[in-house]
Structure formats: C-alpha cells, structure tokens
C-alpha cells in the first residue's frame, strides 16, 4: 500500500507497471461515469519514469519499490 509519503518515489501498481507517484487524491470522481452515478474513490496518479501518459491506480494494491 502506498500513501502521500511515497509521492516522488518509484512505485508499482497491481498490473506490474512501474512509475513515479505524483499524487494521491482521496476524493476523485471518474469523469467517464454518468453524472448521477459518480462516486468518490481514492486514486494514485503515477507517471512513467521516462515520460509518457500518466495513469491512475488503486493505492491499496500498489507498493513502493
């Protein structure tokens, strides 16, 4: 499990992808969910080490490397 203390460090998500933890948002709403069906969820934002597209992951299943 990762938390705000891991921001800036290398982490790995549940799918084996590694990157740098940029932020943890405790109240993120997925914009692709319909407006009446959105729910808050805790997500970690991770960026590839050598640049590229950032992704989000469940911080309870990710870990610091």
Backbone as a chain_set.jsonl record, in Angstrom:
{"seq": "XXXXXXXXXXXXXXXXXXXXXXXXXXXXXXXXXXXXXXXXXXXXXXXXXXXXXXXXXXXXXXXXX", "coords": {"N": [[0.837, -1.18, 0.0], [0.491, 2.214, -0.82], [1.031, 5.654, 0.164], [0.636, 9.207, 0.828], [3.221, 9.783, 1.672], [4.843, 8.519, -0.084], [4.977, 9.965, -2.403], [6.701, 11.079, -5.245], [8.419, 8.98, -5.326], [9.488, 5.807, -6.704], [7.058, 3.497, -7.728], [4.998, 0.521, -7.913], [2.187, -0.726, -9.618], [-0.806, -2.816, -9.312], [-0.862, -4.168, -11.717], [1.697, -4.521, -12.48], [2.979, -2.379, -13.64], [5.422, 0.177, -13.518], [6.352, 3.334, -12.096], [6.557, 6.856, -11.269], [5.169, 8.056, -8.345], [2.879, 10.618, -8.348], [0.706, 11.919, -7.118], [-1.877, 11.513, -4.643], [-5.255, 11.293, -4.633], [-7.874, 11.748, -2.516], [-10.574, 11.999, -3.055], [-11.499, 11.487, -5.724], [-13.402, 11.617, -8.711], [-14.505, 9.655, -11.333], [-14.509, 10.941, -14.5], [-15.657, 9.661, -16.656], [-17.803, 8.253, -15.764], [-21.402, 8.298, -15.548], [-23.094, 11.399, -14.748], [-25.033, 11.159, -12.579], [-24.175, 8.818, -11.426], [-21.664, 8.934, -10.389], [-19.005, 8.342, -8.088], [-17.05, 8.942, -5.174], [-13.639, 8.089, -4.98], [-10.523, 6.793, -3.822], [-7.547, 7.476, -5.417], [-4.349, 6.859, -6.917], [-2.029, 8.746, -8.715], [0.16, 8.047, -11.238], [3.188, 8.436, -13.003], [5.02, 7.513, -15.939], [8.481, 6.693, -15.689], [10.251, 7.645, -17.665], [8.851, 9.546, -18.995], [5.711, 10.117, -20.668], [2.325, 8.931, -20.768], [0.376, 9.63, -17.962], [-1.179, 7.534, -15.474], [-3.875, 6.209, -13.475], [-4.215, 4.484, -10.336], [-5.205, 2.03, -7.899], [-4.383, 2.858, -4.681], [-4.211, 1.06, -2.583], [-3.425, -1.346, -3.577], [-1.001, -0.974, -4.721], [2.591, -0.612, -4.444], [5.587, 0.699, -2.904], [8.767, 0.76, -4.443]], "CA": [[0.0, 0.0, 0.0], [1.229, 3.47, -0.869], [0.319, 6.811, 0.689], [1.222, 10.502, 0.45], [4.655, 9.793, 1.983], [5.551, 7.9, -1.204], [4.973, 10.868, -3.563], [8.04, 11.34, -5.755], [9.185, 7.74, -5.324], [9.124, 4.77, -7.68], [6.044, 2.568, -7.224], [4.484, -0.462, -8.863], [0.761, -0.971, -9.421], [-1.221, -4.225, -9.29], [-0.665, -4.752, -13.048], [3.133, -4.636, -12.726], [3.532, -1.159, -14.247], [6.187, 0.98, -12.572], [6.454, 4.748, -12.406], [6.756, 7.765, -10.147], [3.912, 8.505, -7.748], [2.754, 12.074, -8.433], [-0.319, 12.449, -6.212], [-2.979, 10.658, -4.214], [-6.473, 12.098, -4.495], [-8.816, 10.988, -1.696], [-11.972, 12.22, -3.462], [-11.526, 11.569, -7.188], [-14.586, 11.1, -9.395], [-14.189, 9.285, -12.708], [-15.326, 11.748, -15.405], [-16.344, 8.836, -17.653], [-19.044, 7.759, -15.167], [-22.511, 9.228, -15.759], [-23.178, 12.364, -13.65], [-25.773, 10.663, -11.417], [-23.582, 7.584, -10.915], [-20.274, 9.14, -9.955], [-18.726, 8.128, -6.667], [-15.689, 9.291, -4.772], [-12.726, 6.976, -4.753], [-9.128, 7.177, -3.594], [-6.708, 7.015, -6.518], [-2.959, 7.298, -7.011], [-1.635, 9.144, -10.062], [1.522, 7.559, -11.46], [3.756, 8.808, -14.302], [6.164, 6.699, -16.354], [9.768, 7.292, -15.316], [10.91, 8.312, -18.798], [7.866, 10.362, -19.69], [4.596, 9.399, -21.253], [0.989, 9.204, -20.262], [0.087, 9.307, -16.57], [-2.347, 6.684, -15.26], [-4.266, 6.148, -12.064], [-4.237, 3.131, -9.778], [-5.694, 1.881, -6.523], [-3.202, 2.922, -3.822], [-4.162, -0.066, -1.635], [-2.821, -2.519, -4.229], [0.308, -0.566, -5.242], [3.613, -0.574, -3.398], [6.83, 1.413, -3.175], [9.852, -0.154, -4.821]], "C": [[0.881, 1.241, 0.0], [0.36, 4.577, -0.282], [1.067, 8.077, 0.296], [2.723, 10.574, 0.741], [5.487, 9.206, 0.842], [5.588, 8.78, -2.451], [6.414, 11.198, -3.942], [8.919, 10.099, -5.828], [8.66, 6.774, -6.379], [8.155, 3.788, -7.032], [5.65, 1.589, -8.32], [3.016, -0.705, -8.563], [0.454, -2.466, -9.495], [-1.026, -4.93, -10.625], [0.816, -4.875, -13.422], [3.76, -3.432, -13.398], [4.263, -0.36, -13.172], [6.265, 2.417, -13.051], [6.654, 5.54, -11.134], [5.388, 8.217, -9.634], [3.892, 10.026, -7.723], [1.792, 12.651, -7.41], [-1.249, 11.327, -5.792], [-4.16, 11.569, -3.953], [-7.493, 11.28, -3.709], [-10.272, 11.106, -2.135], [-12.093, 12.393, -4.971], [-12.813, 10.969, -7.72], [-14.212, 10.835, -10.841], [-15.081, 10.08, -13.661], [-16.04, 10.924, -16.475], [-17.616, 8.191, -17.089], [-20.166, 8.761, -15.435], [-22.674, 10.147, -14.541], [-23.935, 11.864, -12.411], [-25.152, 9.445, -10.767], [-22.149, 7.738, -10.449], [-20.14, 8.914, -8.46], [-17.283, 8.512, -6.382], [-14.89, 8.025, -4.554], [-11.319, 7.516, -4.557], [-8.314, 6.618, -4.746], [-5.3, 7.604, -6.407], [-2.685, 7.63, -8.473], [-0.151, 8.85, -10.23], [1.958, 7.939, -12.873], [4.891, 7.863, -14.655], [7.469, 7.428, -16.037], [10.414, 8.079, -16.447], [9.933, 9.138, -19.621], [6.789, 9.501, -20.319], [3.302, 9.745, -20.547], [0.811, 8.72, -18.821], [-1.132, 8.39, -16.487], [-2.713, 6.732, -13.782], [-4.409, 4.697, -11.633], [-4.818, 3.169, -8.374], [-4.483, 1.894, -5.591], [-3.112, 1.764, -2.819], [-3.539, -1.31, -2.238], [-1.47, -2.197, -4.861], [1.321, -0.555, -4.087], [4.845, 0.183, -3.87], [7.939, 0.417, -3.456], [11.155, 0.241, -4.162]], "O": [[1.879, 1.315, 0.717], [-0.865, 4.469, -0.232], [2.022, 8.025, -0.479], [3.427, 11.36, 0.107], [6.705, 9.381, 0.81], [6.172, 8.384, -3.46], [7.234, 11.547, -3.094], [10.039, 10.159, -6.335], [7.541, 6.911, -6.875], [8.396, 3.305, -5.925], [5.933, 1.803, -9.499], [2.631, -0.87, -7.405], [1.35, -3.281, -9.715], [-1.023, -6.16, -10.675], [1.151, -5.28, -14.536], [4.952, -3.45, -13.702], [3.778, -0.236, -12.048], [6.249, 2.689, -14.252], [6.888, 4.981, -10.063], [4.557, 8.702, -10.402], [4.781, 10.654, -7.146], [2.02, 13.742, -6.888], [-1.393, 10.322, -6.49], [-4.078, 12.501, -3.153], [-7.934, 10.23, -4.178], [-11.123, 10.375, -1.629], [-12.721, 13.342, -5.441], [-13.266, 9.931, -7.237], [-13.656, 11.708, -11.506], [-16.299, 9.91, -13.633], [-16.942, 11.436, -17.138], [-18.419, 7.645, -17.846], [-19.902, 9.959, -15.539], [-22.42, 9.719, -13.415], [-23.5, 12.131, -11.291], [-25.553, 9.066, -9.667], [-21.491, 6.744, -10.144], [-21.029, 9.246, -7.676], [-16.414, 8.415, -7.249], [-15.384, 7.032, -4.021], [-10.974, 8.579, -5.074], [-8.376, 5.421, -5.027], [-5.101, 8.697, -5.876], [-3.068, 6.875, -9.367], [0.685, 9.337, -9.468], [1.195, 7.785, -13.827], [5.648, 7.45, -13.777], [7.532, 8.655, -16.116], [11.065, 9.092, -16.194], [10.164, 9.396, -20.802], [6.957, 8.291, -20.475], [3.214, 10.735, -19.821], [1.062, 7.557, -18.507], [-2.02, 8.462, -17.336], [-1.954, 7.234, -12.952], [-4.683, 3.809, -12.44], [-4.906, 4.228, -7.752], [-3.628, 1.015, -5.702], [-2.042, 1.516, -2.265], [-3.162, -2.231, -1.513], [-0.858, -3.069, -5.478], [0.949, -0.495, -2.916], [5.11, 0.293, -5.067], [8.045, -0.624, -2.806], [12.175, -0.418, -4.367]]}, "num_chains": 1, "name": "protein.A"}
